[in-house]
Amino acid sequence: MKFVVPLFVVVLLACVAYGLPVGNEDEPEAPPASVDVDVAKVAALAKELADLIDGPQKASVIDGPKVCPDGQKLDQQGKCRPVVGWSVF
């Protein structure tokens, strides 16, 4: 109980200090100046981006599922290995 009251006071002071404004601005900021945009450059960049997105696809990273023959099972290295203790009649 001795530590609860001082801890509560510290937390309360931290909350009040966090909520106080640091400084007030005398006048609001001016809006940013307008920028001249070259439409041809923007169109060229848009076309280049579209070409990158829609360009030819490389080889698939994900391989299709591998099916092992009867009596074998796929191991962690992706190779078909015979199942130990299982014989085919």
PDB file with one MODEL, atoms N, CA, C and O in Angstrom:
MODEL        1
ATOM      1  N   MET A   1       0.831  -1.195   0.000  1.00  0.00           N
ATOM      2  CA  MET A   1       0.000   0.000   0.000  1.00  0.00           C
ATOM      3  C   MET A   1       0.872   1.254   0.000  1.00  0.00           C
ATOM      4  O   MET A   1       0.458   2.310  -0.479  1.00  0.00           O
ATOM      5  N   LYS A   2       2.102   1.125   0.550  1.00  0.00           N
ATOM      6  CA  LYS A   2       2.980   2.286   0.594  1.00  0.00           C
ATOM      7  C   LYS A   2       3.371   2.742  -0.805  1.00  0.00           C
ATOM      8  O   LYS A   2       3.569   3.931  -1.056  1.00  0.00           O
ATOM      9  N   PHE A   3       3.476   1.770  -1.711  1.00  0.00           N
ATOM     10  CA  PHE A   3       3.942   2.101  -3.053  1.00  0.00           C
ATOM     11  C   PHE A   3       2.808   2.444  -4.011  1.00  0.00           C
ATOM     12  O   PHE A   3       3.057   2.989  -5.086  1.00  0.00           O
ATOM     13  N   VAL A   4       1.593   2.141  -3.650  1.00  0.00           N
ATOM     14  CA  VAL A   4       0.472   2.350  -4.557  1.00  0.00           C
ATOM     15  C   VAL A   4       0.180   3.839  -4.722  1.00  0.00           C
ATOM     16  O   VAL A   4      -0.022   4.308  -5.843  1.00  0.00           O
ATOM     17  N   VAL A   5       0.155   4.581  -3.625  1.00  0.00           N
ATOM     18  CA  VAL A   5      -0.185   6.005  -3.688  1.00  0.00           C
ATOM     19  C   VAL A   5       0.889   6.791  -4.458  1.00  0.00           C
ATOM     20  O   VAL A   5       0.533   7.567  -5.345  1.00  0.00           O
ATOM     21  N   PRO A   6       2.187   6.623  -4.157  1.00  0.00           N
ATOM     22  CA  PRO A   6       3.181   7.366  -4.955  1.00  0.00           C
ATOM     23  C   PRO A   6       3.176   6.952  -6.433  1.00  0.00           C
ATOM     24  O   PRO A   6       3.368   7.784  -7.320  1.00  0.00           O
ATOM     25  N   LEU A   7       2.959   5.678  -6.679  1.00  0.00           N
ATOM     26  CA  LEU A   7       2.895   5.226  -8.065  1.00  0.00           C
ATOM     27  C   LEU A   7       1.710   5.862  -8.786  1.00  0.00           C
ATOM     28  O   LEU A   7       1.828   6.276  -9.939  1.00  0.00           O
ATOM     29  N   PHE A   8       0.578   5.936  -8.109  1.00  0.00           N
ATOM     30  CA  PHE A   8      -0.602   6.569  -8.695  1.00  0.00           C
ATOM     31  C   PHE A   8      -0.342   8.047  -8.975  1.00  0.00           C
ATOM     32  O   PHE A   8      -0.770   8.564 -10.007  1.00  0.00           O
ATOM     33  N   VAL A   9       0.349   8.726  -8.074  1.00  0.00           N
ATOM     34  CA  VAL A   9       0.660  10.152  -8.261  1.00  0.00           C
ATOM     35  C   VAL A   9       1.591  10.330  -9.457  1.00  0.00           C
ATOM     36  O   VAL A   9       1.410  11.252 -10.252  1.00  0.00           O
ATOM     37  N   VAL A  10       2.578   9.460  -9.588  1.00  0.00           N
ATOM     38  CA  VAL A  10       3.518   9.567 -10.716  1.00  0.00           C
ATOM     39  C   VAL A  10       2.787   9.334 -12.039  1.00  0.00           C
ATOM     40  O   VAL A  10       3.013  10.057 -13.009  1.00  0.00           O
ATOM     41  N   VAL A  11       1.919   8.334 -12.078  1.00  0.00           N
ATOM     42  CA  VAL A  11       1.171   8.054 -13.297  1.00  0.00           C
ATOM     43  C   VAL A  11       0.237   9.207 -13.622  1.00  0.00           C
ATOM     44  O   VAL A  11       0.106   9.584 -14.786  1.00  0.00           O
ATOM     45  N   LEU A  12      -0.411   9.770 -12.620  1.00  0.00           N
ATOM     46  CA  LEU A  12      -1.310  10.904 -12.834  1.00  0.00           C
ATOM     47  C   LEU A  12      -0.547  12.119 -13.357  1.00  0.00           C
ATOM     48  O   LEU A  12      -1.015  12.791 -14.276  1.00  0.00           O
ATOM     49  N   LEU A  13       0.609  12.405 -12.789  1.00  0.00           N
ATOM     50  CA  LEU A  13       1.426  13.531 -13.266  1.00  0.00           C
ATOM     51  C   LEU A  13       1.906  13.303 -14.695  1.00  0.00           C
ATOM     52  O   LEU A  13       1.936  14.236 -15.497  1.00  0.00           O
ATOM     53  N   ALA A  14       2.280  12.073 -15.016  1.00  0.00           N
ATOM     54  CA  ALA A  14       2.725  11.771 -16.373  1.00  0.00           C
ATOM     55  C   ALA A  14       1.588  11.968 -17.363  1.00  0.00           C
ATOM     56  O   ALA A  14       1.799  12.489 -18.458  1.00  0.00           O
ATOM     57  N   CYS A  15       0.379  11.555 -16.982  1.00  0.00           N
ATOM     58  CA  CYS A  15      -0.766  11.741 -17.876  1.00  0.00           C
ATOM     59  C   CYS A  15      -1.076  13.216 -18.086  1.00  0.00           C
ATOM     60  O   CYS A  15      -1.385  13.637 -19.201  1.00  0.00           O
ATOM     61  N   VAL A  16      -0.993  13.997 -17.022  1.00  0.00           N
ATOM     62  CA  VAL A  16      -1.271  15.433 -17.142  1.00  0.00           C
ATOM     63  C   VAL A  16      -0.191  16.103 -17.977  1.00  0.00           C
ATOM     64  O   VAL A  16      -0.500  16.934 -18.831  1.00  0.00           O
ATOM     65  N   ALA A  17       1.080  15.754 -17.743  1.00  0.00           N
ATOM     66  CA  ALA A  17       2.179  16.356 -18.502  1.00  0.00           C
ATOM     67  C   ALA A  17       2.104  15.961 -19.974  1.00  0.00           C
ATOM     68  O   ALA A  17       2.446  16.762 -20.844  1.00  0.00           O
ATOM     69  N   TYR A  18       1.664  14.739 -20.265  1.00  0.00           N
ATOM     70  CA  TYR A  18       1.548  14.292 -21.645  1.00  0.00           C
ATOM     71  C   TYR A  18       0.432  15.043 -22.361  1.00  0.00           C
ATOM     72  O   TYR A  18       0.517  15.266 -23.569  1.00  0.00           O
ATOM     73  N   GLY A  19      -0.593  15.428 -21.648  1.00  0.00           N
ATOM     74  CA  GLY A  19      -1.733  16.092 -22.262  1.00  0.00           C
ATOM     75  C   GLY A  19      -1.558  17.584 -22.453  1.00  0.00           C
ATOM     76  O   GLY A  19      -2.319  18.196 -23.202  1.00  0.00           O
ATOM     77  N   LEU A  20      -0.574  18.188 -21.798  1.00  0.00           N
ATOM     78  CA  LEU A  20      -0.378  19.633 -21.934  1.00  0.00           C
ATOM     79  C   LEU A  20       0.224  19.968 -23.287  1.00  0.00           C
ATOM     80  O   LEU A  20       1.098  19.243 -23.764  1.00  0.00           O
ATOM     81  N   PRO A  21      -0.219  21.046 -23.919  1.00  0.00           N
ATOM     82  CA  PRO A  21       0.381  21.434 -25.197  1.00  0.00           C
ATOM     83  C   PRO A  21       1.795  21.970 -24.980  1.00  0.00           C
ATOM     84  O   PRO A  21       2.074  22.630 -23.979  1.00  0.00           O
ATOM     85  N   VAL A  22       2.675  21.679 -25.922  1.00  0.00           N
ATOM     86  CA  VAL A  22       4.063  22.095 -25.793  1.00  0.00           C
ATOM     87  C   VAL A  22       4.221  23.569 -26.116  1.00  0.00           C
ATOM     88  O   VAL A  22       4.913  24.295 -25.401  1.00  0.00           O
ATOM     89  N   GLY A  23       3.603  24.001 -27.159  1.00  0.00           N
ATOM     90  CA  GLY A  23       3.703  25.400 -27.536  1.00  0.00           C
ATOM     91  C   GLY A  23       2.558  25.761 -28.452  1.00  0.00           C
ATOM     92  O   GLY A  23       2.002  24.901 -29.135  1.00  0.00           O
ATOM     93  N   ASN A  24       2.206  27.022 -28.468  1.00  0.00           N
ATOM     94  CA  ASN A  24       1.132  27.487 -29.337  1.00  0.00           C
ATOM     95  C   ASN A  24       1.733  28.266 -30.495  1.00  0.00           C
ATOM     96  O   ASN A  24       2.665  29.050 -30.322  1.00  0.00           O
ATOM     97  N   GLU A  25       1.183  28.034 -31.670  1.00  0.00           N
ATOM     98  CA  GLU A  25       1.633  28.778 -32.836  1.00  0.00           C
ATOM     99  C   GLU A  25       0.888  30.105 -32.891  1.00  0.00           C
ATOM    100  O   GLU A  25      -0.313  30.170 -32.629  1.00  0.00           O
ATOM    101  N   ASP A  26       1.620  31.160 -33.234  1.00  0.00           N
ATOM    102  CA  ASP A  26       1.004  32.471 -33.313  1.00  0.00           C
ATOM    103  C   ASP A  26       0.105  32.593 -34.535  1.00  0.00           C
ATOM    104  O   ASP A  26      -0.975  33.180 -34.465  1.00  0.00           O
ATOM    105  N   GLU A  27       0.550  32.042 -35.639  1.00  0.00           N
ATOM    106  CA  GLU A  27      -0.250  32.101 -36.857  1.00  0.00           C
ATOM    107  C   GLU A  27      -0.212  30.731 -37.533  1.00  0.00           C
ATOM    108  O   GLU A  27       0.776  30.007 -37.424  1.00  0.00           O
ATOM    109  N   PRO A  28      -1.266  30.391 -38.213  1.00  0.00           N
ATOM    110  CA  PRO A  28      -1.278  29.069 -38.861  1.00  0.00           C
ATOM    111  C   PRO A  28      -0.279  29.013 -40.011  1.00  0.00           C
ATOM    112  O   PRO A  28       0.121  30.037 -40.564  1.00  0.00           O
ATOM    113  N   GLU A  29       0.110  27.792 -40.351  1.00  0.00           N
ATOM    114  CA  GLU A  29       1.064  27.618 -41.444  1.00  0.00           C
ATOM    115  C   GLU A  29       0.419  27.960 -42.773  1.00  0.00           C
ATOM    116  O   GLU A  29      -0.778  27.759 -42.981  1.00  0.00           O
ATOM    117  N   ALA A  30       1.241  28.478 -43.660  1.00  0.00           N
ATOM    118  CA  ALA A  30       0.765  28.769 -45.007  1.00  0.00           C
ATOM    119  C   ALA A  30       0.657  27.463 -45.780  1.00  0.00           C
ATOM    120  O   ALA A  30       1.472  26.561 -45.585  1.00  0.00           O
ATOM    121  N   PRO A  31      -0.334  27.349 -46.652  1.00  0.00           N
ATOM    122  CA  PRO A  31      -0.438  26.117 -47.442  1.00  0.00           C
ATOM    123  C   PRO A  31       0.777  25.984 -48.364  1.00  0.00           C
ATOM    124  O   PRO A  31       1.354  26.991 -48.773  1.00  0.00           O
ATOM    125  N   PRO A  32       1.163  24.768 -48.687  1.00  0.00           N
ATOM    126  CA  PRO A  32       2.332  24.590 -49.554  1.00  0.00           C
ATOM    127  C   PRO A  32       2.090  25.163 -50.944  1.00  0.00           C
ATOM    128  O   PRO A  32       0.965  25.183 -51.443  1.00  0.00           O
ATOM    129  N   ALA A  33       3.171  25.627 -51.551  1.00  0.00           N
ATOM    130  CA  ALA A  33       3.071  26.214 -52.883  1.00  0.00           C
ATOM    131  C   ALA A  33       2.734  25.125 -53.899  1.00  0.00           C
ATOM    132  O   ALA A  33       3.137  23.972 -53.748  1.00  0.00           O
ATOM    133  N   SER A  34       2.001  25.502 -54.920  1.00  0.00           N
ATOM    134  CA  SER A  34       1.633  24.519 -55.933  1.00  0.00           C
ATOM    135  C   SER A  34       2.857  24.138 -56.761  1.00  0.00           C
ATOM    136  O   SER A  34       3.779  24.932 -56.948  1.00  0.00           O
ATOM    137  N   VAL A  35       2.839  22.921 -57.243  1.00  0.00           N
ATOM    138  CA  VAL A  35       3.959  22.406 -58.017  1.00  0.00           C
ATOM    139  C   VAL A  35       3.491  22.213 -59.454  1.00  0.00           C
ATOM    140  O   VAL A  35       2.421  21.658 -59.703  1.00  0.00           O
ATOM    141  N   ASP A  36       4.304  22.677 -60.390  1.00  0.00           N
ATOM    142  CA  ASP A  36       3.981  22.470 -61.795  1.00  0.00           C
ATOM    143  C   ASP A  36       4.272  21.009 -62.153  1.00  0.00           C
ATOM    144  O   ASP A  36       5.346  20.487 -61.853  1.00  0.00           O
ATOM    145  N   VAL A  37       3.306  20.366 -62.793  1.00  0.00           N
ATOM    146  CA  VAL A  37       3.433  18.956 -63.140  1.00  0.00           C
ATOM    147  C   VAL A  37       3.556  18.827 -64.653  1.00  0.00           C
ATOM    148  O   VAL A  37       2.761  19.384 -65.411  1.00  0.00           O
ATOM    149  N   ASP A  38       4.570  18.080 -65.069  1.00  0.00           N
ATOM    150  CA  ASP A  38       4.749  17.815 -66.483  1.00  0.00           C
ATOM    151  C   ASP A  38       3.933  16.568 -66.822  1.00  0.00           C
ATOM    152  O   ASP A  38       4.265  15.464 -66.389  1.00  0.00           O
ATOM    153  N   VAL A  39       2.884  16.747 -67.584  1.00  0.00           N
ATOM    154  CA  VAL A  39       1.954  15.664 -67.883  1.00  0.00           C
ATOM    155  C   VAL A  39       2.642  14.563 -68.682  1.00  0.00           C
ATOM    156  O   VAL A  39       2.324  13.388 -68.498  1.00  0.00           O
ATOM    157  N   ALA A  40       3.554  14.905 -69.545  1.00  0.00           N
ATOM    158  CA  ALA A  40       4.241  13.904 -70.357  1.00  0.00           C
ATOM    159  C   ALA A  40       5.101  12.991 -69.476  1.00  0.00           C
ATOM    160  O   ALA A  40       5.141  11.780 -69.692  1.00  0.00           O
ATOM    161  N   LYS A  41       5.788  13.569 -68.482  1.00  0.00           N
ATOM    162  CA  LYS A  41       6.605  12.762 -67.582  1.00  0.00           C
ATOM    163  C   LYS A  41       5.737  11.843 -66.737  1.00  0.00           C
ATOM    164  O   LYS A  41       6.090  10.685 -66.513  1.00  0.00           O
ATOM    165  N   VAL A  42       4.611  12.350 -66.270  1.00  0.00           N
ATOM    166  CA  VAL A  42       3.710  11.539 -65.458  1.00  0.00           C
ATOM    167  C   VAL A  42       3.146  10.391 -66.289  1.00  0.00           C
ATOM    168  O   VAL A  42       3.043   9.266 -65.800  1.00  0.00           O
ATOM    169  N   ALA A  43       2.785  10.660 -67.523  1.00  0.00           N
ATOM    170  CA  ALA A  43       2.265   9.614 -68.395  1.00  0.00           C
ATOM    171  C   ALA A  43       3.341   8.566 -68.686  1.00  0.00           C
ATOM    172  O   ALA A  43       3.046   7.371 -68.713  1.00  0.00           O
ATOM    173  N   ALA A  44       4.577   8.998 -68.901  1.00  0.00           N
ATOM    174  CA  ALA A  44       5.668   8.054 -69.163  1.00  0.00           C
ATOM    175  C   ALA A  44       5.929   7.179 -67.933  1.00  0.00           C
ATOM    176  O   ALA A  44       6.158   5.976 -68.065  1.00  0.00           O
ATOM    177  N   LEU A  45       5.896   7.776 -66.748  1.00  0.00           N
ATOM    178  CA  LEU A  45       6.090   6.996 -65.527  1.00  0.00           C
ATOM    179  C   LEU A  45       4.946   6.014 -65.306  1.00  0.00           C
ATOM    180  O   LEU A  45       5.170   4.888 -64.864  1.00  0.00           O
ATOM    181  N   ALA A  46       3.723   6.437 -65.611  1.00  0.00           N
ATOM    182  CA  ALA A  46       2.574   5.547 -65.460  1.00  0.00           C
ATOM    183  C   ALA A  46       2.673   4.376 -66.433  1.00  0.00           C
ATOM    184  O   ALA A  46       2.352   3.244 -66.073  1.00  0.00           O
ATOM    185  N   LYS A  47       3.112   4.638 -67.660  1.00  0.00           N
ATOM    186  CA  LYS A  47       3.265   3.557 -68.641  1.00  0.00           C
ATOM    187  C   LYS A  47       4.364   2.597 -68.217  1.00  0.00           C
ATOM    188  O   LYS A  47       4.209   1.383 -68.357  1.00  0.00           O
ATOM    189  N   GLU A  48       5.476   3.122 -67.699  1.00  0.00           N
ATOM    190  CA  GLU A  48       6.576   2.276 -67.243  1.00  0.00           C
ATOM    191  C   GLU A  48       6.136   1.404 -66.066  1.00  0.00           C
ATOM    192  O   GLU A  48       6.502   0.231 -65.985  1.00  0.00           O
ATOM    193  N   LEU A  49       5.361   1.973 -65.170  1.00  0.00           N
ATOM    194  CA  LEU A  49       4.857   1.213 -64.032  1.00  0.00           C
ATOM    195  C   LEU A  49       3.892   0.127 -64.490  1.00  0.00           C
ATOM    196  O   LEU A  49       3.935  -0.993 -63.981  1.00  0.00           O
ATOM    197  N   ALA A  50       3.034   0.444 -65.434  1.00  0.00           N
ATOM    198  CA  ALA A  50       2.098  -0.552 -65.960  1.00  0.00           C
ATOM    199  C   ALA A  50       2.853  -1.678 -66.666  1.00  0.00           C
ATOM    200  O   ALA A  50       2.458  -2.839 -66.572  1.00  0.00           O
ATOM    201  N   ASP A  51       3.928  -1.347 -67.368  1.00  0.00           N
ATOM    202  CA  ASP A  51       4.735  -2.374 -68.030  1.00  0.00           C
ATOM    203  C   ASP A  51       5.412  -3.280 -67.004  1.00  0.00           C
ATOM    204  O   ASP A  51       5.523  -4.488 -67.217  1.00  0.00           O
ATOM    205  N   LEU A  52       5.857  -2.707 -65.907  1.00  0.00           N
ATOM    206  CA  LEU A  52       6.483  -3.518 -64.861  1.00  0.00           C
ATOM    207  C   LEU A  52       5.474  -4.463 -64.226  1.00  0.00           C
ATOM    208  O   LEU A  52       5.790  -5.618 -63.940  1.00  0.00           O
ATOM    209  N   ILE A  53       4.278  -3.977 -64.009  1.00  0.00           N
ATOM    210  CA  ILE A  53       3.246  -4.796 -63.361  1.00  0.00           C
ATOM    211  C   ILE A  53       2.744  -5.872 -64.313  1.00  0.00           C
ATOM    212  O   ILE A  53       2.610  -7.030 -63.918  1.00  0.00           O
ATOM    213  N   ASP A  54       2.464  -5.509 -65.560  1.00  0.00           N
ATOM    214  CA  ASP A  54       1.867  -6.436 -66.518  1.00  0.00           C
ATOM    215  C   ASP A  54       2.903  -7.159 -67.373  1.00  0.00           C
ATOM    216  O   ASP A  54       2.535  -7.870 -68.308  1.00  0.00           O
ATOM    217  N   GLY A  55       4.176  -6.995 -67.076  1.00  0.00           N
ATOM    218  CA  GLY A  55       5.233  -7.580 -67.891  1.00  0.00           C
ATOM    219  C   GLY A  55       5.220  -9.098 -67.853  1.00  0.00           C
ATOM    220  O   GLY A  55       4.400  -9.708 -67.167  1.00  0.00           O
ATOM    221  N   PRO A  56       6.142  -9.702 -68.599  1.00  0.00           N
ATOM    222  CA  PRO A  56       6.189 -11.173 -68.643  1.00  0.00           C
ATOM    223  C   PRO A  56       6.516 -11.735 -67.265  1.00  0.00           C
ATOM    224  O   PRO A  56       7.359 -11.209 -66.539  1.00  0.00           O
ATOM    225  N   GLN A  57       5.828 -12.811 -66.930  1.00  0.00           N
ATOM    226  CA  GLN A  57       6.037 -13.440 -65.634  1.00  0.00           C
ATOM    227  C   GLN A  57       7.235 -14.377 -65.695  1.00  0.00           C
ATOM    228  O   GLN A  57       7.454 -15.052 -66.701  1.00  0.00           O
ATOM    229  N   LYS A  58       7.990 -14.414 -64.639  1.00  0.00           N
ATOM    230  CA  LYS A  58       9.132 -15.323 -64.543  1.00  0.00           C
ATOM    231  C   LYS A  58       8.614 -16.709 -64.178  1.00  0.00           C
ATOM    232  O   LYS A  58       7.408 -16.906 -64.035  1.00  0.00           O
ATOM    233  N   ALA A  59       9.511 -17.653 -64.029  1.00  0.00           N
ATOM    234  CA  ALA A  59       9.135 -19.017 -63.672  1.00  0.00           C
ATOM    235  C   ALA A  59       8.427 -19.032 -62.326  1.00  0.00           C
ATOM    236  O   ALA A  59       8.726 -18.224 -61.447  1.00  0.00           O
ATOM    237  N   SER A  60       7.508 -19.933 -62.177  1.00  0.00           N
ATOM    238  CA  SER A  60       6.742 -20.034 -60.941  1.00  0.00           C
ATOM    239  C   SER A  60       7.655 -20.445 -59.793  1.00  0.00           C
ATOM    240  O   SER A  60       8.476 -21.352 -59.933  1.00  0.00           O
ATOM    241  N   VAL A  61       7.507 -19.785 -58.680  1.00  0.00           N
ATOM    242  CA  VAL A  61       8.304 -20.105 -57.513  1.00  0.00           C
ATOM    243  C   VAL A  61       7.750 -21.350 -56.831  1.00  0.00           C
ATOM    244  O   VAL A  61       8.504 -22.136 -56.257  1.00  0.00           O
ATOM    245  N   ILE A  62       6.461 -21.527 -56.892  1.00  0.00           N
ATOM    246  CA  ILE A  62       5.809 -22.657 -56.236  1.00  0.00           C
ATOM    247  C   ILE A  62       5.714 -23.805 -57.227  1.00  0.00           C
ATOM    248  O   ILE A  62       5.146 -23.655 -58.308  1.00  0.00           O
ATOM    249  N   ASP A  63       6.271 -24.951 -56.856  1.00  0.00           N
ATOM    250  CA  ASP A  63       6.202 -26.144 -57.699  1.00  0.00           C
ATOM    251  C   ASP A  63       4.892 -26.860 -57.450  1.00  0.00           C
ATOM    252  O   ASP A  63       4.279 -26.724 -56.391  1.00  0.00           O
ATOM    253  N   GLY A  64       4.479 -27.620 -58.436  1.00  0.00           N
ATOM    254  CA  GLY A  64       3.267 -28.404 -58.292  1.00  0.00           C
ATOM    255  C   GLY A  64       3.485 -29.562 -57.327  1.00  0.00           C
ATOM    256  O   GLY A  64       4.627 -29.877 -56.992  1.00  0.00           O
ATOM    257  N   PRO A  65       2.415 -30.196 -56.877  1.00  0.00           N
ATOM    258  CA  PRO A  65       2.566 -31.307 -55.944  1.00  0.00           C
ATOM    259  C   PRO A  65       3.238 -32.509 -56.614  1.00  0.00           C
ATOM    260  O   PRO A  65       3.029 -32.772 -57.798  1.00  0.00           O
ATOM    261  N   LYS A  66       4.035 -33.220 -55.847  1.00  0.00           N
ATOM    262  CA  LYS A  66       4.740 -34.384 -56.357  1.00  0.00           C
ATOM    263  C   LYS A  66       4.040 -35.631 -55.833  1.00  0.00           C
ATOM    264  O   LYS A  66       3.752 -35.735 -54.641  1.00  0.00           O
ATOM    265  N   VAL A  67       3.770 -36.571 -56.724  1.00  0.00           N
ATOM    266  CA  VAL A  67       3.092 -37.804 -56.354  1.00  0.00           C
ATOM    267  C   VAL A  67       4.100 -38.940 -56.402  1.00  0.00           C
ATOM    268  O   VAL A  67       4.746 -39.163 -57.425  1.00  0.00           O
ATOM    269  N   CYS A  68       4.232 -39.658 -55.292  1.00  0.00           N
ATOM    270  CA  CYS A  68       5.157 -40.786 -55.214  1.00  0.00           C
ATOM    271  C   CYS A  68       4.427 -42.070 -55.601  1.00  0.00           C
ATOM    272  O   CYS A  68       3.216 -42.179 -55.408  1.00  0.00           O
ATOM    273  N   PRO A  69       5.167 -43.052 -56.152  1.00  0.00           N
ATOM    274  CA  PRO A  69       4.544 -44.332 -56.492  1.00  0.00           C
ATOM    275  C   PRO A  69       4.145 -45.103 -55.228  1.00  0.00           C
ATOM    276  O   PRO A  69       4.521 -44.729 -54.117  1.00  0.00           O
ATOM    277  N   ASP A  70       3.389 -46.170 -55.411  1.00  0.00           N
ATOM    278  CA  ASP A  70       2.947 -46.982 -54.282  1.00  0.00           C
ATOM    279  C   ASP A  70       4.144 -47.530 -53.526  1.00  0.00           C
ATOM    280  O   ASP A  70       5.133 -47.947 -54.130  1.00  0.00           O
ATOM    281  N   GLY A  71       4.052 -47.528 -52.201  1.00  0.00           N
ATOM    282  CA  GLY A  71       5.123 -48.043 -51.355  1.00  0.00           C
ATOM    283  C   GLY A  71       6.178 -47.014 -51.027  1.00  0.00           C
ATOM    284  O   GLY A  71       7.134 -47.319 -50.314  1.00  0.00           O
ATOM    285  N   GLN A  72       6.029 -45.794 -51.531  1.00  0.00           N
ATOM    286  CA  GLN A  72       6.990 -44.731 -51.229  1.00  0.00           C
ATOM    287  C   GLN A  72       6.246 -43.512 -50.706  1.00  0.00           C
ATOM    288  O   GLN A  72       5.062 -43.302 -50.968  1.00  0.00           O
ATOM    289  N   LYS A  73       7.003 -42.720 -49.952  1.00  0.00           N
ATOM    290  CA  LYS A  73       6.421 -41.515 -49.371  1.00  0.00           C
ATOM    291  C   LYS A  73       7.388 -40.351 -49.586  1.00  0.00           C
ATOM    292  O   LYS A  73       8.603 -40.545 -49.638  1.00  0.00           O
ATOM    293  N   LEU A  74       6.855 -39.172 -49.707  1.00  0.00           N
ATOM    294  CA  LEU A  74       7.646 -37.966 -49.930  1.00  0.00           C
ATOM    295  C   LEU A  74       8.320 -37.563 -48.621  1.00  0.00           C
ATOM    296  O   LEU A  74       7.647 -37.432 -47.599  1.00  0.00           O
ATOM    297  N   ASP A  75       9.640 -37.363 -48.638  1.00  0.00           N
ATOM    298  CA  ASP A  75      10.333 -36.949 -47.419  1.00  0.00           C
ATOM    299  C   ASP A  75      10.476 -35.431 -47.380  1.00  0.00           C
ATOM    300  O   ASP A  75       9.970 -34.733 -48.259  1.00  0.00           O
ATOM    301  N   GLN A  76      11.171 -34.920 -46.354  1.00  0.00           N
ATOM    302  CA  GLN A  76      11.287 -33.469 -46.158  1.00  0.00           C
ATOM    303  C   GLN A  76      12.146 -32.799 -47.223  1.00  0.00           C
ATOM    304  O   GLN A  76      12.112 -31.575 -47.353  1.00  0.00           O
ATOM    305  N   GLN A  77      12.923 -33.579 -47.995  1.00  0.00           N
ATOM    306  CA  GLN A  77      13.759 -33.007 -49.037  1.00  0.00           C
ATOM    307  C   GLN A  77      13.090 -33.055 -50.407  1.00  0.00           C
ATOM    308  O   GLN A  77      13.668 -32.625 -51.405  1.00  0.00           O
ATOM    309  N   GLY A  78      11.865 -33.582 -50.444  1.00  0.00           N
ATOM    310  CA  GLY A  78      11.131 -33.636 -51.692  1.00  0.00           C
ATOM    311  C   GLY A  78      11.442 -34.844 -52.535  1.00  0.00           C
ATOM    312  O   GLY A  78      11.144 -34.852 -53.729  1.00  0.00           O
ATOM    313  N   LYS A  79      12.037 -35.872 -51.946  1.00  0.00           N
ATOM    314  CA  LYS A  79      12.371 -37.098 -52.680  1.00  0.00           C
ATOM    315  C   LYS A  79      11.444 -38.214 -52.229  1.00  0.00           C
ATOM    316  O   LYS A  79      11.029 -38.259 -51.071  1.00  0.00           O
ATOM    317  N   CYS A  80      11.120 -39.115 -53.152  1.00  0.00           N
ATOM    318  CA  CYS A  80      10.291 -40.270 -52.828  1.00  0.00           C
ATOM    319  C   CYS A  80      11.190 -41.356 -52.236  1.00  0.00           C
ATOM    320  O   CYS A  80      12.162 -41.778 -52.862  1.00  0.00           O
ATOM    321  N   ARG A  81      10.862 -41.794 -51.043  1.00  0.00           N
ATOM    322  CA  ARG A  81      11.649 -42.816 -50.340  1.00  0.00           C
ATOM    323  C   ARG A  81      10.721 -43.955 -49.947  1.00  0.00           C
ATOM    324  O   ARG A  81       9.533 -43.739 -49.709  1.00  0.00           O
ATOM    325  N   PRO A  82      11.265 -45.173 -49.879  1.00  0.00           N
ATOM    326  CA  PRO A  82      10.438 -46.299 -49.449  1.00  0.00           C
ATOM    327  C   PRO A  82      10.077 -46.153 -47.966  1.00  0.00           C
ATOM    328  O   PRO A  82      10.885 -45.698 -47.156  1.00  0.00           O
ATOM    329  N   VAL A  83       8.866 -46.542 -47.638  1.00  0.00           N
ATOM    330  CA  VAL A  83       8.400 -46.468 -46.258  1.00  0.00           C
ATOM    331  C   VAL A  83       9.024 -47.619 -45.487  1.00  0.00           C
ATOM    332  O   VAL A  83       8.945 -48.768 -45.922  1.00  0.00           O
ATOM    333  N   VAL A  84       9.643 -47.328 -44.349  1.00  0.00           N
ATOM    334  CA  VAL A  84      10.329 -48.330 -43.544  1.00  0.00           C
ATOM    335  C   VAL A  84       9.278 -49.215 -42.858  1.00  0.00           C
ATOM    336  O   VAL A  84       8.320 -48.714 -42.268  1.00  0.00           O
ATOM    337  N   GLY A  85       9.475 -50.535 -42.944  1.00  0.00           N
ATOM    338  CA  GLY A  85       8.592 -51.473 -42.270  1.00  0.00           C
ATOM    339  C   GLY A  85       7.305 -51.746 -43.024  1.00  0.00           C
ATOM    340  O   GLY A  85       6.393 -52.359 -42.471  1.00  0.00           O
ATOM    341  N   TRP A  86       7.209 -51.319 -44.242  1.00  0.00           N
ATOM    342  CA  TRP A  86       5.986 -51.531 -45.013  1.00  0.00           C
ATOM    343  C   TRP A  86       6.371 -52.270 -46.287  1.00  0.00           C
ATOM    344  O   TRP A  86       7.101 -51.745 -47.127  1.00  0.00           O
ATOM    345  N   SER A  87       5.883 -53.465 -46.417  1.00  0.00           N
ATOM    346  CA  SER A  87       6.220 -54.254 -47.603  1.00  0.00           C
ATOM    347  C   SER A  87       4.989 -54.402 -48.481  1.00  0.00           C
ATOM    348  O   SER A  87       3.860 -54.472 -47.996  1.00  0.00           O
ATOM    349  N   VAL A  88       5.230 -54.447 -49.755  1.00  0.00           N
ATOM    350  CA  VAL A  88       4.146 -54.596 -50.716  1.00  0.00           C
ATOM    351  C   VAL A  88       4.081 -56.081 -51.076  1.00  0.00           C
ATOM    352  O   VAL A  88       5.099 -56.667 -51.444  1.00  0.00           O
ATOM    353  N   PHE A  89       2.918 -56.689 -50.978  1.00  0.00           N
ATOM    354  CA  PHE A  89       2.749 -58.126 -51.290  1.00  0.00           C
ATOM    355  C   PHE A  89       2.643 -58.353 -52.751  1.00  0.00           C
ATOM    356  O   PHE A  89       2.499 -59.494 -53.190  1.00  0.00           O
TER     357      PHE A  89
ENDMDL
END
